Amino acid sequence: MRRRSSPVPRDAVHHPVFARFYARLSVTADLKGGVAARRRELLSGLSGRVIEIGAGNGLNFAHYPGAVSEVVAIEPERGLRQLAAGAAFRAEVPVDVVPGTAEALPVKSEAFDAAVASLVLCTVRDLPRALAEIERVLRPGGELRFFEHTVAPGRALATVQRAADRTLWPLLFGGCHTARDTPAAIEEAGFELGVYRSFRIPEKGVRLPSSPCVLGVARRPAVVDRSAAAS
């Protein structure tokens, strides 16, 4: 039997300086860095009930298609959560912004048709636990849509990423770890990895530790009817 995780304190994560910086940077990246187009691609075709993990300041909300009946947006950081609440008010689909962390989602098991992880899995403290929680709250066959930083394919930048992750990068950028192999971690968590692609943000210019990104879809495996298979 799956057990519901206990809720976490409202401010289990609190990065007020980073929150103000991220709120400005993310808007600029959407407008000038092509990130808004990635968000639209990430959310295209979704329907039903959706849980968004680490909603930040709510920039995804404007891109949810009308077939989505409800979005439950989890955001642990107080300042970003307040901004997300404002974005939810302006959204075309119903969005409920609630406190919580990826490692302890305050929702029932198997309650959602899809989960969205957008530039957040790099920041979670316990990635396997967070992915296990996402698997818990998805219905069998439900989708995980992901748009994340990931480890660079080239050795030189990957070395820079690992060095950055061990030093100042997580402290400066809200716990971000750029060298995580996100698709591999999703597959290791038991998801069926679907189509995904890699790209850079920004596409041109200086390559930063956070430049390598991946966007794709995975599924929670559907429950096998063992009795039917036996007959």
N, C-alpha and C positions, 0 to 999 in steps of 0.2 A: 504494500500500500504506500502511495506517495503521501508525504507529509508536507503540510504548508510550513514554510519558514516563518520564524518569528519576525515581526516588524522591527526596524532599527530606529534609534533616536532620530529626531527631525534633522539634526545637524551633525550626523555622523561624518560628513565630509564638509569642510568649510575652508574655502580658498578665496577670500574676498578680493585680494589684489589680483589674482589670476582671473577671477570671474569678470572683473571690470575690463581687464586686458582682452580676454577672450571675446567678450561681447562686442568690442570694437573690431578686433581682428577678423572674427567670423563674418561679420557683415561685409567688410572689405573683400574678403576672400570670395564671398558669394557674388559680389558685384563685378569684381575685376579679375578674379582668379579662376572663374569657370566652375566654382563649387556648386552654385545653384543648379546648373545643368546636371551635375552628378546626383544631386538630391532628387531631381525629377526622375532620373533614370532609376535610381534606387527604389523609389516608391511606386513606379508605374505598374498598373495592373493589380494592385492590392485591393482586397475586399474583406468585409466582415470586421471582426474585432481585432485590433492591433495593439500590442504593447511596444512602446518605444523605450529603450534602455538608455539612460543618460541623455535626456532631451536637450540639455544645455539651455540656450536662450530661445529655443523653439523655432529655429529657422526651417525645420522640416515641415512644420504644420501647414504652411501655405501650399505644399506640393502634394498632399494626400488626395488621391482621387475620390470622387463622390461615392463610389461603391463601398468605401470604408464606413462602417456604421458607428464606430467609436474608436478613439485612441486613448489609451491609458499611458500617460507619459511620466516616466520615473526620473526624477532629478534630485540628487542629494544635496547640492550646493544651494544655500538659501538665496543668494543674490541672483543666480541664474534661474532658479525656480520662479522667482518673482517676475523676471523678464519673460519666462516661458508662459506664465499665466496670462500676461498681456497678449502674447502671440496667440494663445489658445482662444482668447475672446474674439480675435479677428479671423480665425480659421473658418473655412467653409464646411468642415466636418466637426462633430462633437469631440472635444479634447478635454480630458480631465488630467490636470497636472498634480502629481502627488509625490511626497518625499519617500525616499527609499534608496537602497544601493543594489547594484547588480548581483551581489553575492547573497542577498536576502530579499527577494522581491515580495512586496506585501500584497500579493494577489493569490487567488486560488489556482490549483493545479489544473492543467488542460483546459484553460479558460479562453485561449486566444487562437485565432486562425493564423496569425503571423506575428513575428517579432522583428523589430528594426533596431540594429546597432550601427550607429553612425558616429565615427570618430570618438568612440568611447572605450572599446575593448583594450586599447593601449593604456588606459588609465586605471583599470580595475586592479585592485590589490591581489586578488586571487582569480586568475583567468579560468582555470578548470572549474572552480566552484561557480563562477558567474555563468559559464556556458551550461553547467548542470542545472542551474536555476532557469535559464531560458528554455532548456529542454523540458523541464518540469511544467512550465506554464503553457507551453504549446500543446494544442490537440495533436493526436497522432496524425502524421502527414502534414502538419503545419510548417510554414516557411520561416526561415531566418534570413532576412535581407541584411547584408553587411556592406558597409563602406568604411574602410579602416586603413590606418597606417600599417605597414608591414615591412618585414626585413627586405633590404635591397638585394637584387639578384647578383650584383657585382661585389667582389670581395672587398674592394677599397671602401665603398660607402657603407657596406655592412660592418666593417671594422670601426668606422667612425660612429655608426649608430650604437654599437655595443659600448664604445667608450663614453659616448654622450649619456647613455642610460645609466652608467655606473657613477656619473658625476653630477653635473648641475642640471641637465635637461629635465628630469622629473621634478626637481624643485622649482624650476622656473615655469614649467608648463603643466601644472595641475596633476602631476603624477604620470605624465605621458612616457611610455617606453616604446621607442620607435623600432626596436629590433625584434619584436615578436613576430613569429611566423603564423599569422592569423589563420589562413586557410588550413594549415596543418593542425592547429589547435582546435579548430571547429570540427575537423574530421576525427581527431582523437577523442573528442567529447561524445562521439557516437552519432553525429549528424551525417546524413548522406549529402556529400558535397556536390553541388550542381555546377552550372556554368559560372565562371568568374573571370575577370580580366584585371591586368595590372596596368598602371599608368603613373604619371608623375604630376604633382601639384607643387609649384606651377609647372606647366609643360615645358617652358623654356627658361633659360637663365640659370642662376646658381642652384645647385642641388643641395638641399638641406637634409638633415637626418629624417625629417618628417615628410620629405617629398615622395618616397615610394608609397603608393596606395594600391588597394585592391577593392574591387566592387563585385559582388556576386550574390548567389543564393544557395542556401542549404535547406535540407528538410529533416524534421524529426521523423524517423522511420515509422511507417504505419504499423499498427499492431497486427501480428500474424494470428489468424484464426487456426490454432493448432488442431482443434477438433475436426475442422473441415479438411485440413491437410491430411489428417490420419485416415479419414474415410475415403 
